[in-house]
Amino acid sequence: MVARTFSVAFEGVEARRVEIQCAISPGLPAFTIVGLPDKAVTEARERVRAALSGMQIALPSKKLTINLSPADLPKIGSHFDLPIAIAILAATGLIPEEKAAETLSLGELALDGSLVAVHGALPAALKAAELNCVLACPKDCGAEAAWVGATPVYGARSLAELIRHYTGDRPLQTSEPGEVTASKHERDLRDVRGQERAKRALEIAAAGGHHMFMIGTPGSGKSMLAARLPSILPPLTAQEALETSIIHSLAGLLDEGGISRSRPFREPHHTASMAAIVGGGRGAQPGEISLAHNGVLFLDEFPEFPRGVLETLRQPIETGTVMVARANAHMQYPARFMLVAAANPCKCGYLPDVARACNKAPLCGEDYIGRVSGPLMDRFDLRIEMPPVQFEAFDLPPSGDTSATVAQRVNAARSIQAARFEGTNFRTNAQIEGQRLEEIASLDSEGRELLAKAAEKLGLSARGYHRVLRVARTIADLSGSDAIARPHLAEALSFRVVSGVLN
């Protein structure tokens, strides 16, 4: 007779059902796990054996076989410990087989039988709801998994607690969802002195989800400005929060089971590897571009990133997804992010200052920014030059609107877009393409003439032409205008031109 229970294997953000089958048959004592397990799954034998021994439960002196079905699906991770233990307990009659067959579980076993938290409880709970199963998991994962709300979640501190629950001696209480983390932004746009044009570009980027490139001398406020972008972004919608939380659950980034409605803000160092940025490594884990899904990816010192890493951003920017392909794994992750990049004008950083620039100017600037390819640079909707801030500005009172005021305008523009794209897969103006873009960003005769002249003079590509239209549509939304007027288009065009090295 074969006892059965369920768990999951992760392929990207998808949790795939895995049936754990346990058979006890005559033969020499042996404990075998089959079904394409990795090293961590194979080592579950010793953890399960020690945990059961600590509870005075001996494995039968027979041949014990664990099969992880489907057998051709790779099984990776220590979260298979708990379902393997449940299958054994059901096969030996210590817990009811029908209860085990109605359970999807995940969790790592310590040698004393306690349950250790693992990654991926949220997508596992979604799969449990789909299969009409209850979810059993470590206590520390219960609050995270309970957010699904469509299936009972039982969080246990130890395997002994779970056994008592199954036998009815001491039933567990279902877990409650963790807290919603409130957005707390201690950084305000008014902290940035001067740079009013850059603040305006940041507002447009936030309103339409546009990619933005900042170039300026050291200390001009590029990083300071980018760090205040989260303070003007709208909170995640319920659907966006679920999408983002699933990715963060797989990466183990959900804090005590809490769900955050703040948009992710990721800022990897320029020494990060391609696997860290795009995804990969053991099990093809999500990278920074996926962890920034529905949020912001800020890359400071942009030209210092390896060129191969930068070029891999081109396809996710266009499609909103990334395929992490390895010899034994092909994982697709969502990657719909706002890319905000910052760079010095040259290696030394002082190209515009004749007194401080190195003796290689201006060629050093062309070589430095030339590390970023033309096709990648063409994908930035907004390009802004940030001149040095004069010392006199520090003696003046803060200028411009507060983050709260700007956030109100951004929220109003996002609300217009939400109503416009209702019933579609689009969420912001930056995502619009094809016929839909022509419909929402139509120009009058004067506007078409202006854009045609600018496209010829600036040498705009077809991609650049459409990105100008998207930015103009966002500027019109910020002003509450139904139509794109000439001033909206002119301002959008002004953000495609940066003097000096980017001309």
Secondary structure, 3 states (H helix, E strand, C coil): CEEEEEEEEEECCEEEEEEEEEEEECCCCEEEEECCECHHHHCHHHHHHHHHHHCCCCCCCCEEEEEEECCCCCECCHHHHHHHHHHHHHHCCCCCHHHHHCEEECCEECCCCEEECCCCHHHHHHHHHHCCCEEEEEHHHHHHHHHHCCCCEEEECEHHHHHHHHHCCCCCCECCCCCEECCCCCCCHHHCCCCHHHHHHHHHHHHHCCCEEEEECCCCCHHHHHHCHHHHCCCCCHHHHHHHHHHHHHCCCCHHHCEECCCCEECCCCCCCHHHHHEECCCCEECHHHHCCCCEEEECCHHHCCHHHHHCCHHHHHHCEEEEEECCEEEEEECCCEEEEEECCCCCCCCCCCCCCCCCCCHHHHHHHCCCCHHHHCCCCEEEEECCCCHHHHHCCCCCCCHHHHHHHHHHHHHHHHHHCCCCCCCCHHHCCHHHHHHHCCCCHHHHHHHHHHHHHHCCCHHHHHHHHHHHHHHHHHCCCCCCCHHHHHHHHHCCCCCHHHC
